[in-house]
């Protein structure tokens, strides 16, 4: 069986990140939340400006520099003409462009092609132009991004150009107020329609075996619009915001069409690996470790940017016993494992229990609630050959809380608790018991105790195959009667 697979979550843009939009304006003060790496000031003289599109970093004889291509902007009434890389397009305010292919020179006779879209927010008096991240061109990818390698281009020739970035929904731009909620919703709708085209393209050729497909835009929409839901005092959803509701209606209609077109002997399994809850308050694990004396800093994080505190730049490892890593993990600064470890292995168990006890006692002074309601030692949840590399403790935050924006990148916030002011106000990297996933099927499985790890062995069983001994899950059983 030939497996065809194109890019998914984690695939970077051609600038080497998971996405970095560009924002062009003649009034930088009107976009205070847009970071310097995304902001380009343009000097409009008589309605014209010459600027650049910043591309990938290129290593040469004299060091590394950024590849760029020139871009000309011209105002014609309320519209804007954009000329770049041999393309000429005219945009009205509130209008998305079609795909634009950009070509960067990255060495003698060597070029990298990217695809982008533009959106003109307004032309006068303040000029504001948004450009999506530089995504790999599926017709000419710089590196293989599908399996088999030619599949990405074959698909583009069949359905047209499509988003290739691992997470093309620009949550970062919305958090920075570079785009509006309406723009973000339009972008999500376009991506969903692309996925529909991809799915039906493969479905029409599907005969037997397994056809697996991921629709994940519902995740992004809920991250960004969760705060707009109506909630009760327990943070349970009373009424969904139209942005979320309408997307689920769209996906429900898709399932209806799929069921109508499936053969009678075809099994359908729909799985989500998590649900959602409110993320109103940030809990900074490293700031808590500092406050409790388990971590020491070389200087205060007050007034520093996320980049300046990231990657443990402020940590004094010679006086630090533990540190937070990622959204849920706590590691001891263990001798023999960490580069500058100070905790003796014989003290690890005692220290882990001490930290756990302190966290259980910690309360949010404003609400009286515990920000963390799940504490699991690695012995409780991990096994296997990589056990020694597992975190020493896994934490799950309570509804309303999530690890801070700094903790996952090895940073530390000024305060242990702070209000989450971003659009991204729904999340699922919390205590998993509070955000259960969903499983639906046209087969009457017993699903009361279903787990994500049961999906693979269940699929194999439907094909008459048995899972290997290294498979942790079990096939779901079929109900004997409805």
C-alpha positions in Angstrom: 0.0 0.0 0.0 1.4 3.4 -1.0 1.1 6.0 1.8 0.6 9.5 0.6 1.3 12.2 3.1 1.9 15.9 2.9 3.1 18.4 5.5 1.6 18.5 9.0 2.0 20.2 12.4 5.6 21.2 12.9 6.6 21.9 9.3 8.4 25.2 9.3 8.2 28.1 6.8 11.2 28.9 4.7 12.5 31.4 7.3 13.0 28.4 9.6 10.2 29.1 12.1 6.7 27.7 12.5 5.5 31.0 11.0 6.4 34.7 11.0 4.1 37.0 9.3 5.0 40.5 7.9 3.2 43.7 8.6 3.9 46.8 6.5 2.8 50.2 7.8 3.7 53.9 7.6 2.5 54.3 11.2 4.3 51.8 13.5 2.8 53.5 16.6 -0.6 52.2 15.4 0.6 48.6 15.7 2.2 48.5 19.2 1.8 44.8 19.6 3.5 43.7 16.4 7.1 42.6 17.3 10.1 44.1 15.5 10.8 40.9 13.6 7.4 41.2 11.8 7.1 44.9 11.5 8.4 46.9 8.5 8.0 50.6 8.3 7.3 52.0 4.9 7.9 55.6 3.8 5.1 56.6 1.4 6.1 59.5 -0.7 3.4 60.7 -3.2 1.6 57.4 -2.6 4.6 55.2 -3.4 7.1 53.2 -1.3 10.0 50.9 -2.0 10.4 48.1 0.6 11.6 44.5 0.9 10.3 41.1 1.7 12.7 39.4 4.2 13.4 35.8 3.3 15.5 32.9 4.6 19.0 33.2 6.1 21.8 32.4 3.7 25.2 31.3 4.8 28.1 32.7 2.6 31.8 33.3 2.6 31.4 36.4 4.8 28.9 34.9 7.2 25.1 34.6 7.3 22.8 37.2 5.9 19.1 37.5 5.1 17.9 37.0 1.6 15.5 39.7 0.5 13.6 40.7 -2.6 12.4 44.2 -3.5 8.7 45.1 -3.2 7.0 48.3 -4.6 3.8 49.7 -3.0 1.6 52.2 -4.8 -1.7 53.8 -3.6 -4.3 54.3 -6.3 -7.3 55.9 -4.6 -8.2 53.6 -1.7 -6.5 50.6 -3.4 -2.9 49.4 -3.2 -0.8 48.0 -6.0 1.8 45.5 -4.9 4.6 44.6 -7.2 7.0 41.8 -6.0 9.0 39.0 -7.6 7.5 39.5 -11.0 3.9 39.6 -9.6 1.6 42.6 -9.8 -1.6 42.7 -7.8 -4.2 45.3 -6.8 -6.0 45.1 -3.4 -9.0 46.9 -2.0 -9.2 47.4 1.7 -10.6 44.3 3.4 -9.5 42.1 0.5 -7.3 38.9 0.4 -5.0 38.3 -2.5 -4.7 35.0 -4.3 -1.5 33.0 -3.8 1.6 34.9 -4.8 4.9 33.0 -5.5 8.1 34.6 -4.4 11.6 33.6 -5.5 14.6 34.2 -3.3 18.2 34.0 -4.6 20.2 31.9 -2.0 23.4 31.4 -3.9 24.9 31.1 -7.4 22.2 29.6 -9.6 20.2 28.6 -6.5 16.8 29.8 -5.7 14.1 29.0 -3.1 10.4 29.6 -3.9 7.8 30.4 -1.4 4.0 31.2 -1.5 2.2 34.0 0.4 -1.0 35.9 0.6 -1.5 39.6 1.2 -4.4 41.4 2.9 -4.9 45.1 2.8 -6.4 46.3 6.1 -6.5 49.9 5.1 -4.7 52.3 2.8 -5.3 55.8 4.2 -4.4 57.6 6.3 -2.5 54.8 8.0 -1.3 52.2 5.5 -1.5 48.6 6.9 -0.7 45.6 4.8 -0.4 42.1 6.2 1.5 39.3 4.5 1.3 35.6 5.6 4.3 33.6 6.6 6.6 32.5 3.8 5.3 29.0 3.2 7.2 26.3 1.2 6.0 26.1 -2.4 4.4 22.7 -2.9 5.2 22.8 -6.6 8.9 23.4 -5.9 9.7 22.7 -2.2 13.2 23.5 -1.0 13.3 20.2 0.9 11.0 17.1 0.6 7.8 17.8 2.5 5.7 14.7 1.5 6.0 11.0 1.2 6.5 10.1 -1.6 8.5 13.3 -2.3 6.6 14.1 -5.5 3.2 13.9 -3.8 3.2 17.6 -2.7 3.5 18.8 -6.2 1.1 16.2 -7.6 -1.5 17.4 -5.2 -1.0 21.1 -6.0 -1.4 20.3 -9.7 -4.7 18.6 -8.9 -6.3 21.0 -6.5 -4.2 24.2 -6.8 -1.7 25.8 -4.4 -2.4 25.2 -0.7 -1.1 26.0 2.7 2.0 24.0 3.6 3.0 25.6 6.9 2.6 23.2 9.9 0.2 25.6 11.5 -1.0 28.1 8.9 -3.8 29.6 10.9 -2.0 32.8 12.0 -2.7 32.7 15.8 0.4 34.8 16.4 -0.8 37.6 14.1 -4.2 37.7 15.9 -2.5 37.7 19.3 -0.4 40.6 18.2 -3.6 42.4 16.8 -1.9 42.5 13.4 -5.1 41.0 12.0 -8.7 41.1 13.0 -10.8 38.2 14.3 -12.8 38.4 11.1 -9.6 38.0 9.0 -8.5 35.0 11.2 -11.9 33.4 10.7 -11.7 33.9 7.0 -8.3 32.3 6.9 -9.5 29.3 8.9 -12.4 28.9 6.5 -10.1 28.9 3.5 -7.8 26.3 5.1 -10.8 24.1 5.9 -12.0 24.3 2.3 -8.5 23.3 1.2 -8.6 20.3 3.5 -12.0 19.3 2.0 -10.5 19.4 -1.5 -7.5 17.3 -0.3 -9.8 14.7 1.3 -12.2 14.3 -1.6 -9.3 14.1 -4.0 -8.0 11.0 -2.1 -11.5 9.6 -1.3 -12.4 9.3 -4.9 -9.4 7.1 -5.5 -9.7 5.1 -2.3 -10.6 1.4 -2.7 -9.5 -0.5 0.4 -7.2 -0.3 3.4 -7.0 2.8 5.6 -7.7 6.4 4.7 -6.6 8.6 7.6 -7.0 12.4 7.5 -6.6 15.2 9.9 -8.8 18.3 10.2 -7.3 20.5 12.9 -8.7 24.0 12.3 -11.3 23.4 15.0 -8.3 23.4 17.4 -7.1 26.9 16.3 -10.6 28.4 16.3 -11.3 27.3 19.8 -7.9 28.5 21.0 -8.6 32.0 19.7 -12.3 32.4 20.3 -12.9 30.4 23.5 -13.3 33.6 25.6 -16.2 34.6 23.4 -18.3 31.7 24.6 -20.9 32.2 27.4 -19.7 30.4 30.5 -21.2 29.6 33.9 -19.4 30.0 37.2 -17.8 26.6 36.8 -16.3 27.6 33.4 -18.7 25.2 31.6 -19.9 26.4 28.2 -23.5 27.6 28.2 -23.5 28.9 24.6 -20.8 28.7 21.9 -19.6 31.8 20.1 -20.8 31.7 16.4 -17.2 31.4 15.2 -16.9 28.0 17.0 -20.5 26.9 16.5 -20.4 27.6 12.7 -17.2 25.7 12.3 -18.7 22.6 14.0 -21.8 22.9 11.8 -19.5 23.0 8.7 -17.7 19.8 9.9 -20.9 18.1 10.7 -22.2 18.7 7.2 -19.0 17.3 5.8 -19.5 14.1 7.9 -23.1 13.8 6.6 -21.8 14.0 3.0 -19.1 11.4 3.8 -21.6 9.0 5.4 -23.9 9.3 2.3 -21.0 8.4 0.0 -19.5 5.6 2.0 -20.0 1.9 1.1 -22.0 -0.3 3.5 -18.9 -2.2 4.5 -16.7 0.9 5.4 -16.0 1.7 9.0 -15.7 5.4 10.0 -13.9 6.4 13.2 -13.8 10.1 14.2 -11.4 10.9 17.0 -10.3 14.0 18.9 -7.4 13.6 21.3 -8.5 16.4 23.6 -11.3 18.9 24.5 -11.0 22.5 25.6 -11.2 24.6 28.7 -10.7 28.3 29.7 -7.2 29.7 30.0 -7.7 32.9 32.0 -4.7 32.9 34.3 -1.0 32.1 33.6 0.9 29.9 36.1 4.6 30.3 35.8 6.3 27.2 37.1 9.8 28.7 37.1 8.7 31.8 38.9 7.1 29.6 41.5 10.3 27.6 41.8 12.2 30.9 42.4 9.7 32.0 45.0 9.9 28.7 46.8 13.7 28.7 46.8 14.2 25.8 44.3 15.6 28.0 41.6 18.0 30.9 41.6 18.3 33.6 39.0 21.2 35.7 38.0 19.0 38.8 37.5 15.3 39.7 37.8 13.1 39.1 34.7 11.2 42.4 35.3 11.2 44.5 32.2 12.7 41.8 30.0 11.1 40.4 26.8 10.2 36.8 26.3 13.3 36.4 24.1 15.6 37.8 26.7 14.4 35.4 29.4 14.0 32.3 27.1 16.3 29.2 27.0 17.1 29.5 30.8 19.3 32.6 30.2 18.6 33.9 33.7 19.1 30.6 35.6 22.0 30.2 38.1 22.5 26.5 37.7 24.9 26.3 40.6 22.1 27.2 42.9 19.1 25.6 41.2 17.5 22.3 42.2 14.6 22.1 39.7 13.3 23.7 36.5 10.2 23.8 34.4 10.3 22.6 30.8 7.5 22.7 28.3 3.9 23.0 29.3 3.7 20.2 31.8 7.2 19.0 32.8 9.4 19.5 35.9 12.9 18.2 35.9 15.4 18.1 38.8 18.8 19.5 38.2 20.3 16.1 38.7 24.0 15.3 38.9 25.1 13.1 36.1 22.1 13.9 33.9 22.1 17.7 33.6 25.2 19.5 32.5 25.5 21.5 35.7 23.5 19.2 38.0 23.7 19.8 41.8 21.0 17.3 43.1 22.5 14.0 44.1 20.5 11.0 42.8 20.0 9.8 46.3 18.1 13.0 47.1 15.9 12.9 44.1 12.9 11.1 45.6 12.9 13.3 48.7 13.1 16.5 46.7 10.4 15.5 44.3 8.0 14.8 47.2 8.9 18.1 48.8 8.2 20.1 45.6 4.9 18.2 45.1 3.8 19.0 48.7 4.6 22.7 48.3 2.7 22.9 45.0 -0.4 21.3 46.6 -0.3 24.0 49.3 0.0 26.8 46.8 -3.2 28.8 46.3 -4.3 31.7 44.0 -4.7 34.5 46.5 -7.4 36.1 44.3 -9.7 33.0 44.1 -8.4 30.6 46.7 -8.1 27.9 44.1 -5.2 25.6 43.4 -3.7 26.4 40.0 -2.4 22.8 39.7 -4.7 19.8 40.3 -2.6 17.0 38.8 0.8 16.0 40.1 2.3 12.7 38.8 5.8 11.3 39.4 7.3 9.8 36.3 7.1 6.3 37.9 3.3 6.7 37.8 3.0 7.2 34.0 6.2 6.3 32.2 8.0 3.1 31.3 10.2 1.7 28.6 13.7 2.3 27.3 13.6 6.1 27.5 12.3 6.2 31.1 15.5 7.9 32.4 14.9 10.8 30.1 11.3 11.4 31.2 10.5 14.4 33.3 10.7 13.8 37.1 7.2 15.2 37.5 4.2 16.0 35.3 1.8 18.8 36.2 -1.7 19.3 35.0 -3.3 22.7 35.6 -6.9 23.3 36.8 -9.6 24.8 34.6 -9.0 28.5 34.1 -5.2 28.1 34.4 -2.3 27.1 32.1 1.4 27.2 32.2 2.6 30.7 31.4 3.9 31.8 27.9 7.4 31.9 29.3 7.6 28.5 31.0 7.5 26.3 27.8 10.4 28.2 26.2 12.6 28.0 29.3 11.8 31.4 30.5 10.6 32.9 33.8 7.9 35.5 34.3 8.0 38.4 36.8 5.1 36.9 38.8 3.9 33.4 39.5 0.3 34.2 38.4 -0.8 36.7 35.8 -3.8 37.4 33.7 -3.8 35.9 30.2 -4.6 39.0 28.1 -4.1 37.3 24.7 -6.8 36.2 22.2 -5.5 32.7 22.8 -7.7 32.0 25.8 -8.8 28.4 25.4 -6.5 25.5 25.9 -6.1 21.8 26.5 -2.5 21.4 27.9 -3.9 21.0 31.3 -5.1 18.2 33.6 -6.3 15.7 30.9 -9.2 14.7 33.1 -10.8 18.1 32.5 -10.5 18.1 28.7 -11.6 14.6 27.6 -11.4 13.8 23.9 -14.2 12.3 21.7 -14.7 9.1 19.7 -17.5 8.6 17.2 -18.1 5.7 14.9 -20.7 4.1 12.6 -19.8 0.9 14.5 -21.3 0.4 18.0 -18.1 0.1 19.9 -17.9 0.0 23.7 -16.4 3.4 24.3 -17.0 4.2 28.0 -13.3 3.6 28.8 -11.8 4.2 25.4 -8.3 5.7 25.1 -6.4 7.3 22.3 -3.9 4.4 22.3 -6.8 2.0 21.6 -7.5 3.6 18.1 -4.6 1.9 16.3 -5.2 -1.7 17.6 -9.0 -1.2 16.9 -8.2 -0.1 13.3 -5.9 -3.1 12.9 -8.6 -5.4 14.2 -11.1 -4.1 11.7 -8.6 -5.1 9.0 -8.3 -8.6 10.5 -4.8 -7.8 11.8 -3.3 -8.1 15.2 -1.3 -5.3 17.0 2.3 -6.0 17.8 3.5 -6.8 21.3 4.9 -3.2 21.7 1.4 -1.7 21.2 0.0 -0.4 24.6 -3.6 -0.1 23.5 -6.4 -2.7 23.1 -9.0 -3.1 20.4 -12.4 -1.7 21.4 -15.1 -4.3 21.6 -18.3 -4.1 19.7 -21.6 -4.0 21.6 -23.6 -7.2 21.3 -26.9 -5.3 21.2 -27.9 -1.7 21.0 
